């Protein structure tokens, strides 16, 4: 079944950079999209040819883009990243943790794809963005949590027992960057990290 190309689909493609090859700002392309689609429909009706927007840069009205009535600013990097995450559920232009690379360069930080290479109880230093927090009570009615984090290589789980949870729970916000020191635990073949209280 062929994919129906409509305005919301093209808007999302513009927002995530699929039309960046045109070198026009995404803000301008979004503003011009309704007019462009009208022109495409007229051309299609007239020529009865296949609609190939991406191959015809001239469909984006260059005179209008150059005029003051069309926004010519580029979206900020952080705004573009938010759009990518919202639409695609992943980052394309840059991963949010990259901005900490220089600060953390002297630390022996591991990636999630390296965890299977280490033995049980190995000390690990790892960073990630917090995706999900699952809290539960222990038998002693204390709160602990299972954290799902994401780094450039994938996802990993961190277990925070009550003492660690109590000390650091104020940091456990969605998409918060976390640097975690802990020990490796392997449960049914899955590598998990037990966070330490430092």
DAFENTA-V339343 format. One record per residue. N is the residue number from 1. SS is DSSP state (A for helix, B for strand, O for the rest). Layout:
BEGIN
N,SS + N,SS
END
This chain:
BEGIN
1,O + 2,O + 3,O + 4,O + 5,O + 6,O + 7,A + 8,A + 9,A + 10,A + 11,A + 12,A + 13,A + 14,A + 15,A + 16,O + 17,O + 18,O + 19,O + 20,A + 21,A + 22,A + 23,O + 24,O + 25,O + 26,A + 27,A + 28,A + 29,A + 30,A + 31,A + 32,A + 33,A + 34,A + 35,A + 36,A + 37,A + 38,A + 39,A + 40,A + 41,A + 42,A + 43,A + 44,A + 45,A + 46,A + 47,A + 48,O + 49,O + 50,O + 51,O + 52,O + 53,A + 54,A + 55,A + 56,O + 57,A + 58,A + 59,A + 60,O + 61,O + 62,A + 63,A + 64,A + 65,A + 66,A + 67,O + 68,O + 69,O + 70,O + 71,O + 72,O + 73,O + 74,O + 75,O + 76,O + 77,A + 78,A + 79,A + 80,A + 81,A + 82,A + 83,A + 84,A + 85,A + 86,A + 87,A + 88,A + 89,O + 90,O + 91,O + 92,O + 93,O + 94,O + 95,O + 96,A + 97,A + 98,A + 99,A + 100,A + 101,A + 102,A + 103,A + 104,A + 105,O + 106,O + 107,O + 108,O + 109,O + 110,B + 111,O + 112,A + 113,A + 114,A + 115,A + 116,A + 117,A + 118,O + 119,O + 120,O + 121,O + 122,O + 123,B + 124,B + 125,B + 126,B + 127,B + 128,B + 129,B + 130,B + 131,B + 132,B + 133,B + 134,B + 135,B + 136,B + 137,B + 138,O + 139,O + 140,O + 141,O + 142,O + 143,B + 144,B + 145,B + 146,B + 147,B + 148,B + 149,B + 150,B + 151,B + 152,O + 153,O + 154,B + 155,B + 156,B + 157,B + 158,B + 159,B + 160,B + 161,O + 162,A + 163,A + 164,A + 165,A + 166,A + 167,A + 168,A + 169,A + 170,A + 171,A + 172,O + 173,O + 174,O + 175,O + 176,O + 177,B + 178,B + 179,B + 180,B + 181,B + 182,B + 183,B + 184,B + 185,B + 186,B + 187,B + 188,O + 189,O + 190,B + 191,B + 192,B + 193,B + 194,B + 195,B + 196,O + 197,O + 198,O
END
